[in-house]
Amino acid sequence: MAKNINIDLNAWFEDAQEQFRGLNTNEPGQWPLLPKLAAFAATALGVVAFGWFTLVSGQSEALQAEVDTEPRLKEEYRSKVAQAVNLSELRKQRVQVEEYVKQLEKQLPGKAEMDALLSDINQAGLGRGLEFELFRPGQVSVKDYYAELPISIKVSGRYHDIGAFTADIANLSRIVTLHNLVILGSPKDGQANLVMEATARTYRYLDQSEVDAMRAEQHKKGQPK
């Protein structure tokens, strides 16, 4: 026959409360069973919480950081895929750019060709019947990869001849630009001539020895004294 088991909950709660009364915190080993189990459970919970905030939480932040970098990585991937797809076209464009740079370099005379270029400018004026009152090269200004030479010029002649001279300067095979151009009436009586004053600037590329010397000078200036 089945036996009826009656549990007196009130008595159980009173017994549990009694076990938690008068506990000596200095001697936890003497505590009854329930306080020991409760202390063990609280300690285990504290360890879990500590592990969460120190370990799991740190991993969560690292994970979030990786998630945040995902859009950037995807964008880089798309860009590289596009470059890979257009690689042949990009190579063609690079060749075109290199050829264009070579053409520009051909328009810049070297150091040894500067005298010939100055002669070409002078001959362009004489060929138009102009009279040079001033033709004076100035101080060379060295830039990163090229040098700039200003030339002060002053010519006199007829209006159309001066215009043709400026067109000839623009059509030279080398790059020559005119700056600070001023045209005035000629002070000579009885002649319908004009006087043009300007600064012609021509450019040349630096040879390798000049580039090396310039870089060495810049490096020397950049060193602490």
C-alpha positions in Angstrom: 0.0 0.0 0.0 1.2 3.6 -0.9 2.2 5.7 2.1 1.2 9.3 2.4 4.1 11.7 2.9 3.2 14.9 4.5 5.7 17.8 4.3 5.3 20.6 6.8 6.6 23.5 4.8 6.2 25.9 7.7 8.5 23.8 9.8 11.0 23.5 6.9 11.1 27.2 6.4 11.5 27.8 10.1 14.3 25.3 10.2 16.0 27.0 7.3 15.7 30.4 8.9 17.1 29.0 12.1 20.2 27.8 10.3 20.9 31.3 9.0 20.6 32.9 12.5 23.7 33.7 14.5 26.2 32.8 11.9 29.8 33.6 12.8 31.5 35.0 9.7 34.9 34.3 11.1 34.1 30.5 11.2 32.3 29.6 8.0 33.3 26.0 8.4 31.0 25.7 11.4 28.0 26.9 9.5 25.0 24.5 9.0 24.4 22.9 5.6 22.1 25.5 4.0 24.3 28.6 4.7 27.3 26.6 3.3 25.3 25.8 0.1 24.1 29.4 -0.2 27.6 30.8 0.3 29.0 28.3 -2.3 26.3 29.3 -4.8 27.0 33.0 -4.2 30.7 32.5 -4.7 30.1 30.4 -7.9 27.8 33.2 -9.2 30.4 35.8 -8.4 33.1 33.9 -10.2 30.8 33.5 -13.3 30.0 37.2 -13.2 33.6 38.1 -12.9 34.6 35.8 -15.7 31.9 37.3 -17.9 32.9 40.9 -17.4 36.6 40.3 -17.6 36.9 37.6 -20.3 33.6 37.3 -22.2 33.0 41.0 -22.2 36.5 41.6 -23.6 35.9 39.1 -26.3 32.6 40.7 -27.1 34.3 44.0 -27.6 36.9 42.4 -29.9 34.1 40.8 -31.8 32.3 44.1 -32.2 35.5 45.7 -33.5 35.8 43.0 -36.1 32.2 43.5 -37.1 32.8 47.2 -37.5 35.7 46.5 -39.9 33.6 44.3 -42.1 32.1 47.1 -44.3 35.6 48.5 -44.9 37.0 45.1 -45.8 34.1 44.5 -48.2 34.7 47.9 -49.9 38.4 47.1 -50.3 37.4 43.7 -51.7 35.0 45.3 -54.2 37.7 47.8 -55.2 40.3 45.1 -55.7 37.9 43.0 -57.7 37.2 46.0 -59.9 40.9 46.5 -60.4 41.4 42.9 -61.2 38.6 43.0 -63.8 40.0 46.2 -65.4 43.7 45.2 -65.0 44.4 45.0 -68.7 42.8 48.4 -69.3 44.7 49.9 -66.4 48.0 48.6 -67.9 47.1 50.2 -71.2 46.4 53.5 -69.4 49.7 53.3 -67.6 51.5 52.8 -70.9 49.7 55.8 -72.3 50.6 57.9 -69.3 54.3 56.9 -69.6 54.3 57.8 -73.3 52.7 61.2 -72.5 55.3 61.9 -69.8 58.1 61.0 -72.3 56.6 63.5 -74.8 56.5 66.2 -72.1 60.1 65.4 -71.2 61.1 65.9 -74.8 59.8 69.4 -74.7 62.1 70.2 -71.8 65.7 70.7 -73.0 68.6 69.3 -71.1 71.4 71.4 -69.6 73.5 71.1 -72.8 70.6 72.2 -75.0 69.8 75.5 -73.3 72.2 77.5 -75.4 70.5 76.2 -78.6 67.1 77.1 -77.2 68.2 80.7 -76.3 69.5 81.0 -79.9 66.1 79.8 -81.2 64.3 82.5 -79.2 66.7 85.1 -80.5 66.4 83.9 -84.1 62.6 83.9 -83.8 62.7 87.7 -83.1 65.3 88.5 -85.8 63.4 86.4 -88.3 60.4 88.7 -87.8 62.5 91.8 -88.3 62.4 92.8 -84.7 65.2 94.7 -83.0 66.4 93.3 -79.6 67.0 96.1 -77.2 67.4 93.6 -74.3 67.9 89.9 -74.1 69.2 88.9 -70.7 68.9 85.4 -69.1 68.3 85.6 -65.3 69.1 83.4 -62.4 68.2 79.7 -62.8 65.5 78.6 -60.3 65.8 74.9 -59.4 62.6 73.0 -58.6 62.0 69.4 -57.6 62.6 67.9 -61.0 63.2 70.8 -63.3 64.9 74.1 -63.6 63.3 77.4 -64.6 65.3 80.1 -66.5 63.7 83.6 -66.8 64.9 85.7 -69.7 64.2 89.5 -69.8 63.5 90.6 -73.3 62.7 93.9 -74.9 62.1 94.1 -78.7 60.8 96.8 -81.0 59.1 96.5 -84.3 55.8 96.6 -86.1 52.6 95.4 -84.4 52.0 92.4 -86.7 55.7 91.4 -86.4 55.5 91.4 -82.6 52.3 89.3 -82.8 54.0 86.8 -85.1 57.0 86.7 -82.8 54.9 85.7 -79.8 53.2 83.0 -81.9 56.6 81.7 -83.0 57.6 81.5 -79.3 54.5 79.5 -78.5 55.1 77.1 -81.4 58.7 76.3 -80.5 59.4 72.6 -79.9 60.5 73.4 -76.4 58.3 75.0 -73.7 58.7 78.8 -73.5 56.1 81.0 -71.8 55.8 84.8 -71.8 55.0 86.7 -68.6 54.5 90.3 -67.5 54.0 91.3 -71.2 53.8 95.1 -71.8 53.5 96.8 -75.2 54.1 100.5 -75.5 54.5 103.0 -78.3 58.1 103.4 -79.6 59.8 106.6 -78.5 61.5 106.8 -81.9 60.0 109.7 -84.0 58.6 109.1 -87.4 58.2 105.3 -87.0 55.0 103.4 -86.3 56.8 100.8 -84.2 55.9 99.3 -80.8 58.1 98.2 -77.9 57.3 94.9 -76.2 58.8 94.1 -72.8 58.3 90.7 -71.3 59.8 87.9 -69.3 60.2 84.6 -71.2 60.5 81.6 -69.1 61.9 78.4 -70.3 62.3 75.1 -68.5 64.8 72.2 -68.5 64.8 68.9 -66.7 67.5 68.2 -64.2 70.1 65.6 -65.0 70.7 62.8 -62.5 73.7 64.4 -61.0 71.7 67.5 -60.2 68.9 65.5 -58.7 71.3 63.6 -56.5 73.0 66.8 -55.4 69.7 68.5 -54.6 68.5 65.5 -52.6 71.8 65.4 -50.7 71.4 69.1 -49.8 67.8 68.6 -48.7 68.9 65.7 -46.5 71.7 67.7 -45.1 69.3 70.6 -44.2 66.9 68.1 -42.6 69.5 66.7 -40.2 69.5 68.1 -36.7 72.4 70.4 -35.8 
